[in-house]
Amino acid sequence: MWVGDVTFIATREGWLYLAVLLDLYSRKVVGWAMGRQQNRPLVIDALTMAIEHRRPKPGLIHHTDQGILYATSAYRAILTAQHMIPSMSRKGDCYDNAVAESFFSNLKNELTWHHDFRSRDEARAAIFDYIEVFYNRQRSHQSLDYVSPVRYEEQRVVP
């Protein structure tokens, strides 16, 4: 099962939007994209990255909130073509997508809230490092027996 969401990060140039997809099994960020706008290409780019890296088997559950970007025909067509099962949170219930919300909370607490990004490019570089170097490979998770998502997957057979 994958869970996804979008957030924004403040920079002196304006907002930088971040879309992510996390594998619920290992909490690994399997797809992500950043952009100047919260739009369909942003979430499609994150989904495309996740599909290319994970090559999911038919039947994977893809869960998001009820955001309009996840309900577009273009996004749904990709899910259908990949034989994924779409799932959406109940209206107004942030707890249905708690893992994605928790990831954004960690990102903001550990990186962005105490950092004044001069530009979107500076924020992109910092977020790239956070996801690819720190979060996926180094950050331990209580729910994963205090190992990183990558280490957790290495120790176990990924479903």
SESELO-654594 format. One record per residue (C-alpha): residue number from 1; x, y, z. Coordinates in steps of 0.5 Angstrom, whole numbers, plus 2048, in hexadecimal, padded with zeros to 3 digits. Layout:
BEGIN
@seq NUM	c1 X	c2 Y	c3 Z
...
END
This chain:
BEGIN
@seq 1	c1 800	c2 800	c3 800
@seq 2	c1 802	c2 807	c3 7FE
@seq 3	c1 800	c2 80D	c3 801
@seq 4	c1 801	c2 814	c3 7FE
@seq 5	c1 800	c2 81C	c3 800
@seq 6	c1 802	c2 823	c3 7FE
@seq 7	c1 805	c2 828	c3 802
@seq 8	c1 809	c2 82F	c3 802
@seq 9	c1 80F	c2 832	c3 804
@seq 10	c1 810	c2 839	c3 805
@seq 11	c1 816	c2 83C	c3 801
@seq 12	c1 818	c2 844	c3 800
@seq 13	c1 816	c2 843	c3 7F9
@seq 14	c1 80F	c2 840	c3 7FA
@seq 15	c1 80C	c2 839	c3 7FC
@seq 16	c1 810	c2 832	c3 7FA
@seq 17	c1 80B	c2 82D	c3 7F9
@seq 18	c1 80D	c2 826	c3 7FB
@seq 19	c1 809	c2 81F	c3 7F9
@seq 20	c1 80B	c2 819	c3 7FC
@seq 21	c1 809	c2 811	c3 7FC
@seq 22	c1 80B	c2 80D	c3 802
@seq 23	c1 80B	c2 805	c3 802
@seq 24	c1 807	c2 804	c3 808
@seq 25	c1 80A	c2 7FD	c3 809
@seq 26	c1 811	c2 801	c3 80A
@seq 27	c1 80F	c2 808	c3 80B
@seq 28	c1 814	c2 809	c3 805
@seq 29	c1 813	c2 80F	c3 801
@seq 30	c1 812	c2 80C	c3 7FA
@seq 31	c1 810	c2 811	c3 7F6
@seq 32	c1 811	c2 819	c3 7F6
@seq 33	c1 811	c2 81F	c3 7F2
@seq 34	c1 812	c2 827	c3 7F4
@seq 35	c1 80F	c2 82D	c3 7F0
@seq 36	c1 80D	c2 834	c3 7F0
@seq 37	c1 806	c2 832	c3 7EF
@seq 38	c1 801	c2 82D	c3 7F3
@seq 39	c1 7FE	c2 82A	c3 7EC
@seq 40	c1 7FD	c2 823	c3 7E8
@seq 41	c1 804	c2 823	c3 7E6
@seq 42	c1 807	c2 823	c3 7ED
@seq 43	c1 803	c2 81D	c3 7EF
@seq 44	c1 804	c2 819	c3 7E9
@seq 45	c1 80B	c2 81A	c3 7E9
@seq 46	c1 80C	c2 817	c3 7F0
@seq 47	c1 807	c2 811	c3 7EE
@seq 48	c1 80C	c2 810	c3 7E8
@seq 49	c1 812	c2 810	c3 7EC
@seq 50	c1 80F	c2 80B	c3 7F1
@seq 51	c1 80C	c2 807	c3 7EB
@seq 52	c1 813	c2 807	c3 7E8
@seq 53	c1 817	c2 805	c3 7EE
@seq 54	c1 812	c2 800	c3 7F1
@seq 55	c1 80F	c2 7FD	c3 7EB
@seq 56	c1 809	c2 7FB	c3 7F0
@seq 57	c1 805	c2 7F5	c3 7EE
@seq 58	c1 7FD	c2 7F5	c3 7ED
@seq 59	c1 7F9	c2 7F6	c3 7F3
@seq 60	c1 7FD	c2 7FB	c3 7F6
@seq 61	c1 7F9	c2 800	c3 7FA
@seq 62	c1 7FA	c2 807	c3 7F9
@seq 63	c1 7F7	c2 80C	c3 7FE
@seq 64	c1 7F7	c2 813	c3 7FF
@seq 65	c1 7F3	c2 819	c3 801
@seq 66	c1 7ED	c2 81B	c3 7FD
@seq 67	c1 7F1	c2 821	c3 7FA
@seq 68	c1 7EF	c2 823	c3 7F3
@seq 69	c1 7F5	c2 821	c3 7F0
@seq 70	c1 7F5	c2 81A	c3 7F2
@seq 71	c1 7EE	c2 819	c3 7EF
@seq 72	c1 7F0	c2 81C	c3 7E8
@seq 73	c1 7EE	c2 817	c3 7E2
@seq 74	c1 7F6	c2 817	c3 7E0
@seq 75	c1 7F8	c2 815	c3 7E7
@seq 76	c1 7F2	c2 810	c3 7E7
@seq 77	c1 7F4	c2 80D	c3 7E0
@seq 78	c1 7FB	c2 80C	c3 7E3
@seq 79	c1 7F9	c2 808	c3 7E9
@seq 80	c1 7F4	c2 804	c3 7E4
@seq 81	c1 7FA	c2 802	c3 7DF
@seq 82	c1 7FE	c2 800	c3 7E5
@seq 83	c1 7F8	c2 7FC	c3 7E8
@seq 84	c1 7F9	c2 800	c3 7EF
@seq 85	c1 7F3	c2 800	c3 7F3
@seq 86	c1 7F1	c2 808	c3 7F5
@seq 87	c1 7EF	c2 809	c3 7FC
@seq 88	c1 7EE	c2 810	c3 7FF
@seq 89	c1 7ED	c2 813	c3 806
@seq 90	c1 7E6	c2 814	c3 809
@seq 91	c1 7E4	c2 81C	c3 808
@seq 92	c1 7E8	c2 820	c3 80D
@seq 93	c1 7EB	c2 81A	c3 811
@seq 94	c1 7F3	c2 81C	c3 811
@seq 95	c1 7F4	c2 815	c3 815
@seq 96	c1 7F2	c2 811	c3 80F
@seq 97	c1 7F9	c2 813	c3 80C
@seq 98	c1 7FD	c2 814	c3 812
@seq 99	c1 803	c2 811	c3 80F
@seq 100	c1 804	c2 816	c3 80A
@seq 101	c1 802	c2 81B	c3 80F
@seq 102	c1 807	c2 819	c3 814
@seq 103	c1 80C	c2 819	c3 80E
@seq 104	c1 80B	c2 820	c3 80D
@seq 105	c1 80B	c2 822	c3 814
@seq 106	c1 812	c2 81E	c3 815
@seq 107	c1 814	c2 822	c3 80F
@seq 108	c1 812	c2 829	c3 811
@seq 109	c1 814	c2 828	c3 819
@seq 110	c1 81B	c2 825	c3 817
@seq 111	c1 81D	c2 829	c3 811
@seq 112	c1 818	c2 82F	c3 80E
@seq 113	c1 816	c2 832	c3 814
@seq 114	c1 81C	c2 835	c3 817
@seq 115	c1 81F	c2 836	c3 810
@seq 116	c1 81E	c2 83C	c3 80C
@seq 117	c1 81F	c2 83A	c3 805
@seq 118	c1 821	c2 840	c3 800
@seq 119	c1 81F	c2 83C	c3 7FA
@seq 120	c1 81B	c2 837	c3 7F7
@seq 121	c1 821	c2 833	c3 7F5
@seq 122	c1 824	c2 834	c3 7FC
@seq 123	c1 81E	c2 831	c3 7FF
@seq 124	c1 81E	c2 82B	c3 7F9
@seq 125	c1 825	c2 829	c3 7FB
@seq 126	c1 824	c2 829	c3 802
@seq 127	c1 81D	c2 825	c3 801
@seq 128	c1 821	c2 820	c3 7FD
@seq 129	c1 826	c2 81F	c3 802
@seq 130	c1 821	c2 81E	c3 807
@seq 131	c1 81D	c2 819	c3 803
@seq 132	c1 823	c2 815	c3 800
@seq 133	c1 828	c2 815	c3 804
@seq 134	c1 825	c2 816	c3 80B
@seq 135	c1 81E	c2 814	c3 80C
@seq 136	c1 81E	c2 80E	c3 807
@seq 137	c1 825	c2 80B	c3 809
@seq 138	c1 827	c2 80E	c3 810
@seq 139	c1 821	c2 810	c3 814
@seq 140	c1 81F	c2 80B	c3 819
@seq 141	c1 817	c2 809	c3 81A
@seq 142	c1 814	c2 806	c3 820
@seq 143	c1 80F	c2 803	c3 81C
@seq 144	c1 815	c2 7FF	c3 818
@seq 145	c1 819	c2 7FD	c3 81E
@seq 146	c1 81D	c2 803	c3 81E
@seq 147	c1 820	c2 802	c3 817
@seq 148	c1 81F	c2 806	c3 811
@seq 149	c1 81B	c2 805	c3 80C
@seq 150	c1 820	c2 802	c3 807
@seq 151	c1 823	c2 7FE	c3 80C
@seq 152	c1 81C	c2 7FB	c3 80E
@seq 153	c1 81B	c2 7F9	c3 807
@seq 154	c1 822	c2 7F6	c3 807
@seq 155	c1 821	c2 7F2	c3 80D
@seq 156	c1 81A	c2 7EF	c3 80A
@seq 157	c1 817	c2 7ED	c3 804
@seq 158	c1 813	c2 7F3	c3 801
@seq 159	c1 80C	c2 7F1	c3 7FF
END
